[in-house]
Amino acid sequence: MPVGLSPASVARFAAGILAALWAMAALATEYVTLAAVGPSTMLVIAIAMNVFLIAGASLAFLHAGGWRTVLLVALGAATIDRIVNAAVAGTPLQIASALIGFAAITAVALIGTRRKS
């Protein structure tokens, strides 16, 4: 009997991978900025938001109860932080890319959700 993965399981792993990659890419930039400029409140908050996003991605990999909620809350918080930082820096393309990343990861995370009728 063949064993396959359901679309919801594949989406769970994909959402976890995308969220973890997005957070790790941002963390790399933030650590370089921290080393070059020094700590600031906005930088520490950005690092915390991306660590929170990695924690949400980890829950998706583990298929923990409530993983989707934690991942989406962390994703929203990290996206808001990125939008605020981009607005302060005056870079509208970073705002657009944050919204596109948020939409893409959210769409993948919501695949396979069941609606109660």
trRosetta pair geometry for C-beta under 8 A, 3 or more apart (Angstrom, degrees):
i j d omega theta_ij theta_ji phi_ij phi_ji
5 9 4.6 -122 -170 82 95 126
5 10 5.2 108 126 -53 127 91
6 9 4.8 97 55 4 78 100
6 10 7.2 -147 93 -1 42 86
6 112 6.9 103 130 -123 108 134
7 10 5.7 -56 -146 40 35 111
7 11 6.0 37 155 -21 67 109
7 111 6.1 -100 147 155 101 116
7 112 5.6 -179 102 -72 85 108
8 11 5.6 -54 -144 39 30 113
8 12 6.4 38 153 -27 63 102
8 111 6.5 -166 -105 119 53 79
8 112 2.5 144 -99 -162 90 156
8 113 7.8 140 -122 -47 112 36
9 12 5.5 -47 -148 28 33 115
9 13 6.8 27 155 -11 63 102
9 112 7.7 146 -15 -113 41 171
10 13 6.1 -57 -154 39 32 106
10 14 6.1 31 151 -18 66 111
11 14 5.5 -55 -140 41 32 112
11 15 6.0 34 159 -21 67 105
11 108 5.5 -174 -157 178 85 70
11 109 7.0 150 156 -112 101 18
11 111 3.6 -150 -113 73 158 118
11 112 5.3 179 42 2 140 120
12 15 6.0 -53 -145 35 25 108
12 16 6.5 25 154 -16 60 109
12 60 5.3 -173 -179 -174 80 93
12 63 6.6 40 160 -96 154 84
12 67 7.3 55 -150 100 108 141
12 109 7.8 65 -110 -132 47 59
12 112 7.5 -60 -40 57 88 146
13 16 5.6 -57 -149 38 31 113
13 17 6.2 30 155 -19 67 107
13 60 7.3 164 -92 140 28 104
13 61 7.0 68 -117 -107 68 65
14 17 5.8 -54 -145 37 30 110
14 18 6.2 28 158 -16 66 108
14 108 5.0 -111 109 -176 112 133
15 18 5.9 -54 -142 40 29 109
15 19 6.1 26 160 -16 64 111
15 57 7.7 -156 125 -120 68 76
15 60 5.7 -130 90 -152 98 158
15 71 6.4 68 143 159 120 156
15 105 6.0 102 -145 -169 77 76
15 108 4.5 176 -78 111 83 103
15 109 3.9 105 -132 -81 149 74
16 19 6.0 -58 -143 40 25 107
16 20 6.1 22 160 -17 63 111
16 57 4.4 118 -156 -164 68 76
16 58 7.5 126 -152 -59 114 16
16 60 3.4 -163 -75 91 107 125
16 61 4.8 146 -180 -52 161 77
16 71 7.4 -89 -89 -111 65 141
17 20 5.9 -59 -144 39 26 108
17 21 6.2 24 159 -17 64 109
17 57 7.5 139 -48 -160 16 119
18 21 5.9 -58 -146 39 27 109
18 22 6.2 26 157 -19 64 109
18 104 6.9 -133 -176 120 149 103
18 105 4.8 -170 115 -105 126 93
18 108 6.2 98 17 52 149 155
19 22 5.8 -56 -145 37 29 110
19 23 6.3 25 157 -15 64 109
19 53 5.6 -146 175 173 100 97
19 54 7.7 175 130 -92 93 36
19 56 6.3 -81 152 93 153 104
19 57 4.1 -168 90 -80 112 109
19 60 7.2 110 36 12 136 147
19 71 6.0 -103 -71 -157 170 105
19 74 7.6 74 -170 96 133 116
19 75 6.2 -84 -120 -84 115 105
19 105 5.5 105 -72 -155 80 138
19 109 7.9 50 -45 -67 124 121
20 23 5.8 -58 -146 40 29 108
20 24 6.1 25 158 -18 66 110
20 53 7.7 175 -90 130 38 89
20 54 5.7 74 -122 -124 75 73
20 57 4.0 169 -57 148 88 164
20 58 7.7 99 -87 -52 117 63
21 24 5.8 -56 -140 39 28 108
21 25 6.3 31 160 -21 64 106
22 25 6.1 -53 -149 34 27 110
22 26 6.6 22 154 -13 60 108
22 53 7.1 -80 87 150 99 146
22 78 7.8 115 122 128 114 146
22 101 5.7 130 -128 -174 139 131
22 105 6.7 -71 -6 -60 152 143
23 26 5.8 -60 -152 40 32 108
23 27 6.1 34 152 -23 67 107
23 50 4.2 148 -157 -165 88 85
23 51 7.5 149 -180 -63 128 20
23 53 4.1 -177 -83 92 130 120
23 54 4.8 -154 109 -55 154 82
23 57 6.9 -141 14 -9 136 137
23 78 6.8 -77 -98 -130 90 160
24 27 5.4 -49 -142 35 34 114
24 28 6.5 42 156 -25 64 99
24 50 7.8 155 -59 173 26 119
24 54 7.1 88 -58 -90 79 117
25 28 5.9 -49 -154 27 31 113
25 29 7.0 26 151 -11 61 104
26 29 5.8 -58 -155 39 37 110
26 30 6.1 33 151 -19 70 110
26 46 7.1 -127 160 169 116 104
26 50 4.9 -155 88 -99 119 141
26 78 7.5 152 49 -171 168 118
26 82 7.3 -87 -119 -90 141 116
27 30 5.5 -57 -141 41 33 111
27 31 6.1 33 160 -21 68 105
27 47 6.7 82 -123 -130 81 73
27 50 5.0 -173 -63 124 90 147
27 51 7.6 94 -95 -61 126 68
27 54 8.0 9 -38 -42 142 131
28 31 6.1 -54 -146 34 26 107
28 32 6.7 25 154 -16 60 106
29 32 5.9 -58 -152 36 31 110
29 33 6.3 29 152 -17 66 108
30 33 5.5 -53 -146 39 34 112
30 34 6.2 39 152 -24 66 104
30 43 6.1 152 -158 -160 96 85
30 46 5.4 -166 -110 110 137 118
30 47 5.2 178 139 -77 147 84
30 50 7.0 -176 8 16 149 149
31 34 5.4 -48 -144 34 34 116
31 35 6.4 33 155 -18 64 103
31 47 7.8 94 -65 -107 70 117
32 35 5.8 -55 -149 37 31 109
32 36 6.2 19 156 -12 66 112
33 36 5.9 -62 -140 44 30 104
33 37 5.5 -15 177 19 70 116
33 43 6.1 -148 109 -124 120 127
34 37 7.0 -66 -116 54 16 81
34 38 7.1 13 -166 -161 51 9
34 39 6.2 24 -142 -82 91 61
34 43 5.9 152 -82 162 85 138
34 47 7.5 31 -57 -60 138 136
37 40 7.2 -25 120 -20 120 113
37 43 7.7 177 79 -61 121 156
39 43 6.1 -151 -151 75 51 125
39 44 6.0 39 -163 -54 103 105
40 43 4.5 89 54 8 83 107
40 44 7.0 -154 86 -7 40 86
41 44 6.0 -58 -148 37 29 108
41 45 6.4 28 155 -17 65 108
42 45 5.7 -55 -147 38 31 112
42 46 6.3 34 153 -22 65 106
42 84 7.7 -145 -139 116 112 111
42 85 6.1 136 173 -99 123 96
42 88 7.3 -86 -126 47 162 165
43 46 5.6 -51 -147 34 32 113
43 47 6.5 33 154 -18 64 103
44 47 5.8 -51 -149 35 32 111
44 48 6.4 33 152 -18 64 106
45 48 5.6 -56 -148 38 32 112
45 49 6.3 34 154 -21 66 105
45 81 6.1 -163 130 -131 101 125
46 49 5.8 -52 -146 34 30 111
46 50 6.5 23 157 -13 63 107
46 81 5.4 161 -104 158 67 129
46 82 7.6 95 -130 -77 103 61
46 85 6.3 38 -84 -59 129 148
47 50 6.1 -62 -151 40 30 106
47 51 6.4 31 153 -19 66 106
48 51 5.7 -54 -146 36 32 111
48 52 6.4 36 152 -21 64 105
49 52 5.5 -52 -151 35 32 116
49 53 6.5 35 149 -21 64 103
49 74 7.4 150 -171 -166 66 73
49 77 5.2 -151 -138 126 103 98
49 78 4.3 151 152 -96 109 68
49 81 4.5 -160 -2 1 172 159
50 53 5.3 -45 -146 33 39 115
50 54 6.6 43 152 -19 64 98
50 78 5.9 95 -81 -123 56 122
51 54 5.6 -49 -151 34 35 112
51 55 6.6 40 147 -21 63 101
52 55 5.5 -50 -152 32 34 115
52 56 6.7 36 149 -18 64 102
52 74 4.5 -163 133 -131 93 107
52 77 6.4 -18 93 79 145 137
52 78 7.0 -168 73 -55 102 100
53 56 5.6 -49 -151 35 36 113
53 57 6.5 37 150 -19 65 103
53 71 7.8 65 -150 -147 61 61
53 74 4.4 164 -92 149 53 114
53 75 6.2 94 -123 -80 103 52
53 77 7.8 -153 -61 70 90 95
53 78 4.7 8 -56 -42 132 149
54 57 5.5 -51 -147 37 35 114
54 58 6.4 42 150 -25 65 102
55 58 5.5 -50 -150 31 33 115
55 59 6.8 35 151 -20 63 100
55 70 7.3 -86 116 158 92 125
55 74 6.8 -174 64 -98 88 156
56 59 5.7 -51 -153 32 34 112
56 60 6.8 38 148 -21 63 101
56 67 7.2 123 -169 -170 65 67
56 70 4.6 -168 -116 126 88 88
56 71 3.7 143 166 -98 114 53
56 72 7.8 -171 -166 3 144 32
56 73 7.3 -174 -96 59 139 76
56 74 3.8 -154 -23 30 142 145
56 75 6.9 -120 96 -33 160 80
57 60 5.5 -50 -155 30 38 115
57 61 6.7 39 149 -19 66 101
57 71 6.5 96 -69 -118 45 105
58 61 5.7 -51 -153 33 36 112
58 62 6.4 24 153 -9 67 110
59 62 5.7 -62 -145 46 33 106
59 64 4.3 -76 -157 42 86 122
59 66 7.4 -47 170 92 142 71
59 67 3.9 -175 131 -120 100 88
59 70 5.3 40 48 71 159 139
59 71 6.7 -144 68 -51 109 92
60 63 7.4 25 -177 -76 33 43
60 64 8.0 -66 -54 30 20 83
60 67 4.7 141 -82 166 52 129
60 68 7.5 85 -98 -75 94 52
60 71 5.5 45 -52 -69 116 142
60 109 7.6 -89 -108 -121 138 98
62 67 7.2 177 66 -90 80 133
63 67 6.5 -95 -143 -15 25 151
64 67 4.9 120 62 -64 76 99
66 69 4.9 -48 -168 39 80 116
66 70 5.8 77 134 -20 90 100
67 70 6.0 -62 -148 42 31 107
67 71 5.9 30 157 -20 68 112
68 71 5.8 -57 -144 39 28 111
68 72 6.2 21 160 -14 64 110
68 109 5.8 142 -140 171 87 105
68 110 7.7 103 -160 -90 126 51
68 113 7.2 126 -162 -90 168 111
69 72 6.1 -60 -145 40 26 105
69 73 6.2 23 158 -16 64 109
70 73 5.9 -56 -144 39 28 109
70 74 6.1 25 158 -15 65 111
71 74 5.9 -59 -146 41 26 108
71 75 6.0 29 154 -22 64 110
71 109 5.7 -166 107 -130 132 143
72 75 5.4 -50 -140 37 32 115
72 76 6.3 35 157 -21 63 103
72 106 6.4 75 -123 -119 96 87
72 109 6.1 177 -70 115 93 154
73 76 5.8 -53 -149 36 29 111
73 77 6.4 27 153 -17 64 106
74 77 5.7 -54 -146 38 32 110
74 78 6.2 28 157 -16 66 108
75 78 5.9 -56 -144 40 28 108
75 79 6.2 28 156 -20 63 110
75 102 6.2 135 159 -132 103 78
75 105 5.7 -157 -135 102 142 132
75 106 6.5 172 120 -69 151 84
75 109 7.6 -147 -14 -13 158 156
76 79 5.7 -57 -145 37 28 111
76 80 6.3 29 157 -19 65 105
76 102 7.3 79 -97 -145 49 122
77 80 5.9 -52 -147 35 30 110
77 81 6.4 31 153 -19 63 107
78 81 5.6 -54 -149 37 32 114
78 82 6.4 32 153 -19 66 105
79 82 5.6 -53 -147 36 33 110
79 83 6.3 33 154 -19 66 105
79 98 5.3 137 -150 169 77 102
79 99 7.3 95 -167 -88 121 43
79 101 7.3 -173 -104 84 103 98
79 102 4.2 41 -104 -81 149 129
80 83 5.7 -54 -147 36 31 111
80 84 6.3 32 154 -19 65 105
81 84 5.8 -54 -147 36 30 110
81 85 6.3 26 156 -15 64 108
82 85 5.8 -55 -144 41 31 110
82 86 6.1 29 156 -17 65 109
82 94 6.9 -133 168 157 95 101
82 95 8.0 159 126 -108 86 45
82 98 4.1 174 108 -114 127 136
83 86 5.8 -56 -144 40 29 109
83 87 6.2 30 155 -21 64 107
83 95 5.4 67 -132 -129 77 83
83 98 5.3 -156 -64 93 75 154
83 99 7.5 64 -86 -54 115 84
84 87 5.8 -55 -146 35 29 111
84 88 6.4 28 155 -17 64 106
85 88 5.8 -54 -147 37 31 110
85 89 6.2 21 156 -9 65 111
85 94 7.8 -75 97 129 88 140
86 89 5.7 -61 -143 47 31 106
86 91 4.9 -93 -158 69 84 91
86 92 7.4 119 154 -95 114 19
86 94 3.7 -160 -118 94 129 115
86 95 4.7 -173 106 -58 141 73
86 98 6.5 -147 -7 -13 145 135
87 90 7.5 35 -178 -73 30 35
87 95 6.6 67 -61 -80 76 123
89 94 7.3 19 71 39 126 149
91 94 4.3 45 111 9 115 115
91 95 7.2 161 101 -15 65 81
92 95 5.3 -47 -154 30 46 116
92 96 6.6 45 150 -18 70 101
93 96 5.5 -49 -150 37 39 113
93 97 6.3 36 152 -18 68 104
94 97 5.6 -51 -141 39 35 109
94 98 6.3 41 155 -24 65 103
95 98 5.8 -53 -150 33 29 112
95 99 6.6 25 153 -15 63 106
96 99 5.9 -58 -152 38 32 109
96 100 6.3 30 153 -19 67 107
97 100 5.5 -52 -143 38 35 112
97 101 6.2 37 156 -19 66 105
98 101 5.9 -54 -147 38 29 110
98 102 6.3 32 154 -20 63 108
99 102 5.6 -52 -145 37 31 114
99 103 6.3 31 156 -19 64 106
100 103 5.8 -55 -147 37 30 110
100 104 6.3 28 156 -19 64 108
101 104 5.8 -57 -144 36 29 110
101 105 6.3 18 163 -10 66 109
102 105 6.4 -63 -144 41 25 101
102 106 6.0 23 160 -18 64 115
103 106 5.8 -59 -142 40 25 111
103 107 6.2 28 159 -23 63 108
104 107 5.9 -55 -149 32 26 110
104 108 6.7 20 156 -13 62 106
105 108 5.9 -56 -149 39 33 108
105 109 6.1 33 153 -20 67 109
106 109 5.7 -58 -144 38 30 110
106 110 6.2 22 160 -16 66 112
107 110 6.1 -64 -147 38 27 106
107 111 7.3 45 152 -41 60 91
108 111 6.0 -36 -162 0 37 115
110 113 5.3 -48 -165 -4 65 126
